[in-house]
Amino acid sequence: RGFAAAGYEVDIVCGAEVGKESFRARVVEAIAERGHPIIAHGVVGPPEEAIIAGYDEGGDVVIGWSYFQDHEPYANEGEFEASGMFRRRDWVPDTWYLMVFGDAIGRPPAERIYRDALGWALDIMRTPMTHGDRHNGIAAYGAWSRQLLRDADFDTDDFAVLEPRFSAHDDNVLVVAEGRHYGSGFLREAAAALPSAAAELEAAAECCAAQHDRMWKVWGCLGGNGRSEAHVRKMADPGARREIVALLRQSRAEDERISEHIERALTQLG
């Protein structure tokens, strides 16, 4: 969807499907023959996006940019160009897939881009399960809340038990906070591009902004935004978890309102 909105075809090369050893050849082809950089999932740090802008030694070394390249412990994983780009050897095992630019096809009209994105967002929000066992969208707040109310899962002072449960929770808080922050900006841009649905889209943007602020309150229940040992151990406090659940129930209701605003906006667009 992102490539189409930018006016390009894309070939998504998944290592699990074609074998990761093909990655080197695709990098060389894209950069040497087509003059295009590649968006790669992984390469440096966790499995998130990086840009491969060049290669060396026939593709055994890739050169590019990653948000994580200057962060410990990843800063010690490779060398750096004078420009600041990373040089990463033995990169293939840490790469999940490549997104390779295809032919330029021209950008679609902005109205179509926003309309398609809004319809897709509504489908995601209202799909309760994905991959058979992953709680998703609005319904995921229920699964999240139910887990936090399972006191037996947190009734321990064993840090090794609490830490992964805290991390799963805290990752979700970050995903909602960050996603709603950028979502509010996107919805305001959509409102400007789609004046016939602007009121509903602006209302949805306000709900997203409120969701972002509410996640900071969720962080506050455990001592603020952070991942110290004190934050982790606070997860054992049933009172703190119940405060979080109350906020998550408000968030679920807010997401319902967001979806209703988007649905009405799409109806107005016809």
N, C-alpha and C positions, 0 to 999 in steps of 0.2 A: 504493500500500500504506500509506503513512504517513497519507494523508487518511482512508482507510477505517478504520484503527486508531483514529483520532481521532473517527470517527463522522460523516464528511462525504463527499459525492460531490465530484468534482473535474473541472474541464474544463481539460485541458492544451492550451494554444494555442501551436502551433509556428509561428514566423515563416516557416520554409522551406516550410510547407504552406499557410498561409492568407495570407501576405504580411504583413510587419511593420507596414504602415500601419494594420492593424486593431487594433493594440495600444492606440492611444489610446482608441478607442471602448470597448474592453473594460475599460480602467482606469476610465473615467468611469462605465460601467454598474455595475461591481462596487462602487465606493466610494460614488457618489452615490445609486444606486438600491437597492443591497443592503446597504450599510454594512459591506462586508467588505474587509479588506486583501488584497493579492495577493503571492504569492511569485514573484519574477521571477528568471530566470537571466541574470545580467549586470548591466546598468544602470550600475554603478560598478565600475571595476577589472576583474579577469579574469572569465571566464564562470562565476561561482559565484553562489549564491543571495543575493538581497537582498529586503527587504520594502518594497513600495510601500504606504504608509499614507495618502497623499493626493495631490492634484494641483492644478495652477494653470494658468491661461491655456488652459482647455479641454483640458487633457491634454498641452500642449506642454512643460510642466514637471511632473516627478513629485517627490514628497517621501517620504522614508523612511529606512531604516537599512541600512547595509552594513558588513560587517566591515572592508572595505578603504577606507572613506571617509576615514579619518584617516591612511592610509599613503601615503607618497610612491611613485610620482608622482601617485596618484589624488586626493590631498587638494586638488590645484590644479585639478581638473576641473570644479568647480561651486561653488555658494554653499551656505550652511547656514542653517537656521532657528535661532531663539533656543533652541529645545529641544535642538539638536544634530543634528537630522535633516538629511540632505542635501537640496538642491534641485538637480535635474539637468535641464538643458535639452538638447535634441538627444539624447535618451536612446534613441530607438528603434533606431538602427543598432547600438548596443552591447548590445542585448537579444535573446536567442535564443528564449526562450519564456516564457509566463506560466502559472502554476498558479492557477486561479481557483476559489475556494470555491463548491461547489454546495449542494444542500439538505442539511440535517442528517438523517442516517439512523440515528443511534444507534450507540453503540460496540458492537462484537461482544464476546462473552465473552473474557476475557484468555487463556484456554486456547487458543481458536481463533487469536488474534493470534500467540501465540508458536509454535504448531504450524505455521501457515502460513509464518511468517518463517523458521523452522528448515528447513522443506522447501525453501523458495526458496534459502536459503543453501547447502544441500547441492547443489542443482542448479547453482548458480553455480560452486561449488568444483570440480565434476566435469565442467564443460563446457570442453573444451580450446581451442576457438576460437569467436570471435563475429564477426559482420559479415564472415565469409569469410576475414579475414586478421589478426585481432587475437588474439594469444595470451592465454589467459584462465585464471583459477583456478589450481589446483595445477600444471597443465602449464606455466604461464607462467614458473615458476622455471627450467625447462629452457632456454627461449628466452633468458631473462635471463643465465643462466650461460654459455651458448654464445657470446653476444655479448661478454661480458667476456673470454673466452678467445681472441678473434680479435685476436691481438697486433698484426697489421698495421694494424688500425683505430685503435690508440692509440700507435703508434710514431712520434710526432711531438712537436715542441716548439711547434707552432703553436696558440696559445691559442684562436683562432677555430674550430679543428677540435675541440679537446678539450672546450671549454665546452658545446656542445650534447649531446655524448655523456655528459659528467658530469651535466648537468641531467636527462637522461632517466633515468639511473641513480638520482640522488638523489631525484627525484620518486617513484620506485617505493619506495625505502626509507621515505620519509615515509608513503606510502599504507599500507604494511604495518604500520609502527610505530603509526600513529594508529588504523588500522582494528582491529588486534588489541587495542589498549588499550580502545577502546570496546566491541569485541566481547566481551571478557572480562566487562565489566560487564553487558552485555545477557544473556550466558549465565547469569550468577549470578542475575539477575532472573528469567530463564526457569526456572531450577532451583527458585526459591522458589514460582513459580506452578504448576509441574508436578512435584509431589513424587514421583510414580511414576518419573520419569526424572531425578531430581535428581542422583544419583551420576554419571551419564554427562555431564550438562551441567556439573557442577562440574569434572569432569576436563577437559572441553573448554575451560572457562574458564582453568584452570591452563595448558594448552597455549598459549592465546592470550597470556597474560601472559608466558610464556617467549619467544614470538615477538617481542613488543614489546621485551623486553630484548635479544634477539639482534640486532635492527635497530640498537640503539645500538652493538653491537660492530662491525656493518658500517660504521657511520659512523666508528668509531674507526680502521678500516683506512686511512682517507684523512685522518686528523687530527682527527676529531670532527665533531659536527653543525655544519655551516657551509658557506658557498659562496664562500669567498675564492679568490683566484687560486692560493694554495698548495694548496687542496683540489682544484681543477681539475687542476693540473699533476701531482698525485699519481696521477691516473688513468693516467698514462703508465707507472707502475711495475708491471711484470707480476707481481712478487711480491705487491704489495698487492691486485691484482685476484684473484689465486689464493686469497688469504686470504678475500676476499669470497665467492668461489665455494664454498669449503668451508662457509661459514656458510649460504649459500643452499641448499646440498644438505641441510643439517640442517633448514632451514626447510621445505623441501618435505616431508621426512619428518614434521615436526611437523604440517603441514597435513593430511597423510594421516591422522594420528592424530585430529586435530580432526574430520575428516569421518567417521571411523569411530565416534567417540563420539556425534556427532549422529545418525548412522544408527541406532545402537543405541537412542538415546533415543527416536527416532520409532517404532521397532519396539515399545518398551515402552509407548508411548502408544496404540498400536493404530490 
